[in-house]
Amino acid sequence: MAFAFAYFISALLRAVTATLAPVFSGELGIGAGDLGLLAGAYFLGFALMQLPLGQALDRFGPRRVLLSLLMVAIAGCAAFAMAESLPALVLARLTIGVGVSACLMAPLTGYRRIFTHADQLRANSWMLMTGSLGMMASTLPVQWLLPIWGWRGLFWVLAGLMFCAAAAIRLFTPADPADTPCAGASAAGYREILRHPMFVRLAPLGFFVYGGLIAVQALWAGPWLTRVAGWGDTAAAAGLFAINTCMLITFLAWGFVMPRCSRRGLGAEPLMSWGLPLSLLILFGIAIAGPRAGAAGWAAWCVSCSVVTLSQPALGQAFPVAIAGRALSAFNLVIFSGVFAVQWGVGWCVELLARQGVPEPEAFQWAFAGFGLCCALSYLWFVTALTRRR
């Protein structure tokens, strides 16, 4: 629960820009490209930390590493609350991304050491469920609190909550053992991890599908509802709340279902190969429907995409426990590099097309059609590699 509370706050920080996008656009004059940069800075900082984070998790243990980084996150929230310009906001958001970079990887590394494979699948799903709860908190609750606190006051409160999470981890979680799993053993380099057949199969899916799922939840679902579907700010916040509620229920269900599937020999790879085509159809349907596609369409896409989250525990199981932190963090680097690319790339495409005279709703449609094509190609790579292995 202490680990989950920290991840809850990190997920809220990740997704809050979707709700605050109209405020930033109106108050600071931030366009789609700069908004994508601001939101993506979090994920850039997150991604930059993943390789050193993996080494640190295996060497020092998840608890010690997470506590150190949460102090950076608190400083980043305070800096964001005081920022007066776009560069200052981007730098502060990048700092927040660095600080929360271990909020999921540290618990997953610990779970790899102490849980069975079936229980890891459950713990992974329920951590993601906690993340969905954080994303829910970033929608309507944030919209309700904005008139009272303002966005600056909101980030001061988040800094305080992050401090409480760090205190809970310090007080209520067991200390890391003095001899971490990699102590005394030869540490495998990242080159061997990146060349592993499982990593090679999953990397494109992690970049485009998993990264795109987070990018849409954390940013682009909100602007789509306001700028394409024509919803008001409150209605868009309610739509985002509904999307994240659906994801919370989905991850709760995965936590119950996956241990049973594992005991019956039904692993993550066949589930992903069967489930992802539906998400591709829904995504292309949203791109074609344009203004007719609202929160229900994006909720259906996010739920159908959720099967890709099974890739994380599946990858962790493919490596020895001594290097599990590095393997998971390397894959997380791929995922969040994808988040940054999709968040900034969609905004760049929208602005580029708008400069060519394409109406903004149509620009969004073309941008997401291109994103859907990338997802389809990554899925073909995955199933082709899976077929070759068989």
N, C-alpha and C positions, 0 to 999 in steps of 0.2 A: 504493500500500500504506500509506503514511503517513496519507493522508486516510481510508482505509478503517479503519485501526486506531482513529482518533478516533471514527468513526461506530459501530464495534463497541462501544466503551465507552458511547456515548450510548444505543444501543439496549438495552444491558444495564441501564442506569440507568432507562430508560423502562419496561421490563417487570418489573423486580425486585419491584415491589409485589405482583404476582400471586402470587409465591412466598412473600413475606413477610407476606401478608394474615393468615394464621392466627396468626403471631407477634405482629403489631400488635394483633389482636383480643384475644388472650389476655393479653398483657403490659400493653397500654395501654387495653383495654376499648373499642376503636374499633368502631362498628357499620358497617352497609353504607353509610349515607349519608356518614359521616365518612371511611370508607375511599375512597369515590368522590371525595370532596373532596381527600383527600391525594394520591391518584393523579392526579387531574385538575389539581392545582396545577402539576405539571410542564408540562402542556400549555398551561395558561393563561400561564405565563411564556414558554413557547415561542411562543405565538400573539402575545403582546404585542410581541415583538421583530421580527416578520416584516416590517412595513412599513419601519421604520428600517433593518432589516437589508438589504432590497433596495436602498435608496439607498446604503448603505455599500458593498455588494458591487460595484455599478456604478462607484462613485467611487474607492474605495481598492483594490479587488482582493480576491479570495477569501482568499488566504493571510494577508494582514495582518489582515483582519477576524476570521478564524477563530482566529488565535493570541491576539488580545486577548480574545475571548469565552471561550476555554478557561480562562483564568485565573479568570474568574467561576465557571465550573463547578467548578473545584478548590475554591474557597472555599465553594461550596454543598454539596459533598460533606462537607467538614470540619464545616460548621455542622449538617448532618443527623446526623452521627455524635455530636455533642455535645448535640443537642436533648433536652429533658426533658418537653415538653408537645406536645399536638396543634398549637396555633398555631405553635410554633417549628418543628415538623416541616413544616407546610404552607409556611411562609415559606422554609425551607431548600430544600424541593423546588421551589418556584417559582424560586428563585435558580438551581438546577441547570438548570431548563428554559430560563432566559435564557442560561446559559452554553453549552449545547449546541445552541442554536437555529440555528447555522450549520454544524453537522457534516455535513448533507446538502446544504444549499443552496449552500454555498461550493464544494464539488467540482462540483456540477451546473452552476453558473455557469462554472466553469473549463472543464468539458467542452464547454459550448455554444460556447466561443471556439475550441477547438482540434480538436474531433472532427467528422467527418461525421455526418449524421443517423443513419445505420445504426449507427455506432460509439457515438453518444450513447445509443441505445436499449440497446445491450449494456452500456455503462458504468453506466447507470441501473439495469438489472436486477441487475448484479453488486454494486453498492453496496447495493441492497436485500437481496441474498443475504448480504452481510456483516452487515447489520442483523439478519437472521434468525439468523445465527450468534451475535450478541450476545444475542438473546432466548433461544436455546438455553442459553447460558452462565448466564442468569438463572434457570434451572429446577433441574435435578438438581445441577449443580455448586454452586450457591448452597445448596441443601438439604444437601449433603454438608459444606460448609464452615461452616454455621451453628453446629454444636456446638463447632467449634474456635475461630472468631473471634467469633461473635455478630454480630448485625446492625450494631452500631456499628463493630466491627473491620472488617467487610466494606466499609463506606463509607470508612474510612480507606485501605484498600487501593485502592478505586476512585479516590480522590483521587490516590494515587501513580501509578496506571496512566494517568490523564488527563494528569498532568504528563509522563509518558514519551511519550504521543502528541503533546503539544505540542512536545516536544524533537525528535521525529522529523520533524514538519512543518517546524520551523525549520531542521533540518540537511539534509533530503533533498528538499525540494520547491523548485522554482525561484521566485525572487522575483517579485512582481507587477511588470509593466512600469510605468514612471513615468507613461506616458500610457495610462490605462485607456480602454476603448472609449467611455465616455460623455464623456471629456474633450474640451472644445471643441465639443461638440454640445449642442443644446437637449434637455434631459431631459424626456421625456414624463411627465406626471403620472399618478398612480394612477387618476384618473378615466377617462382614455382606456383604461387597461388593464382596468378593471372593466366598461367598456361594450363591450369587444371581443366579437364573437359567439362565439368559441371559449371565452372565459372564462365567458360567460353560460350556455352549454350545459353546461359541465363543473362549475360551482360546486356545484349540489345533489348531484351524485354525489360530489364531493370531500368535502362536509360530512358526508353520511350514510353512504355506502358505504365510501369510503376512510377517513374518520375512524372509522367504526364498526369496520372491520377492525383498525385499530391499537388501538382501545379494548378490543376483545375479547382480542387477543393480549396487550396490556400489563396487563390487569386481569381482566376478567369471566370469561374461560375458567376461571381458577383457582377463584374462588368457585362457579361453576356446578358444577364437578366435586366440590367438597367439600360444598356446601350443598344442591344439587339431586340430583346423582347419588349422593351419599353416600360418596365416595371418601375415603380417609385422606390425610394431608398428603404422604406419600412417593409414594403412587400418583398423586395430583394433579400433583405435580412431574414425575413420569415422563410423565404425559399431556401436560403443557405442553411437555416436551422433545420428544415425538413430534410435536406440532403444529408446533413451530418447525423441526424437522427436515424435515417435509414442505414447509414454506415455503422453506427453504433450497434444497432440490432443485428446487422450482418456479421460483424466481428464477434459479437456475443454468441451467435449461432455457430460460427466456425469453431469457436472454442469448445463447444459441446460435440460437434460433429467430427472434427479432425482426429481426436484420439481413437474413435471407433473406426474411422477409415484406415488409420495406421495399423490397428490390430488386424484388419482384414486384408492388409497388403496393398491398399489403394493409396499410392503416394502422391506427392505434389505434382510431379511431372505429367502424369496422365490427366489429372484434374485440370491443370492449366491448358493442356492441349485440347481438351474437350470444351472448356468453359470460355476461353478467350474469343473464339469467333463471334459469339453473341455480342460481346462488347464492341467489336469492330463494326458490326451491323448497326448497332445503336448509335455509335459515334458518327458514322456516315449519314445516318438518318437525321441526326441533330443538325449536321452541317447543311443538309439539303433543306430541312424544314425552316431554318433561320428563325424569324420572329415567332413562329408557331411553337418552337421548342422552348419550354420553360423549365422550372425546377424539377418537374416529374421526369422529363427526359434525362436531365443530368443525374438525377438520383438513380435512374435505371442504369445509366452507363457506369456510374461509380460502383454500384452493387455488383454488376456483372464483371467489372474489372477487379474486384476484391480478391479473386482467386490468385492474382499475381503475387499477393503478399505471402503466399505459401513458399515462395522462392527463398525467403530469408532463412527459415529454419531448415529447409532442405539443403541449402548451401552449407550452413553451419555443421550439419551432420556429415557432410562429405569430407570434412577435415578433422584431424586429431584435435583433442581438446586443448593441447598446448599452443596451437596457433589459431584457435577459433576466433579470438578477438581480431586478429589481423584479417582473416578471411571475411568475417562479417563487416568489418570496417571498410575493406576494399570494395565489397559489393555496395555498401552504403555510399561510398564515393561515386560509384557509377550512377546510383539512383539519384542522388542529389545534384550531380552534374547535369543529369537529365532534367531535373526540376528547374534548375537555373536556365538551361537552354530553352525549355518549353515556355517558361514564364517570360523571358526576355524575347525569345524568338517570335512568339505570337504577337506581342506588342509591337515589335519591329515590323512584322508583316502587315499588321493592321495600318500602321502609320505610313508604310511604303505604298500600300494600295490606295490609301486615302489621298496621298499626294498625286497619284495618277488619276484622281477624279472618281474613284470607286466609292460609293456610299458606305458609311461606316458599318452598318449591319452586314452588307455583302462582303466587306473586307474581313469581318470576323468569320463569316462562313467559309471563305477561301482559306483563311489561315488555319481553321480547324480541319478543313479537308486535307490540307497538306500534312498536318499533324497526324490525321488518321492514316494517311499513306505510309508515314514512317512507322506507325504502330503495326500496320499490316506486314511490312517488310521484316520487322523484328520478329513477328510471330512466325513468318515463313522460315526465317533462320533457325528458330527454336525447334520447330517440328521437323525440319530437314535434318538438323543435327541429331535429334532424337531418333529419327528413322535410321540414319547412318549407324548410330550406336547399336541399334537392334540388329 
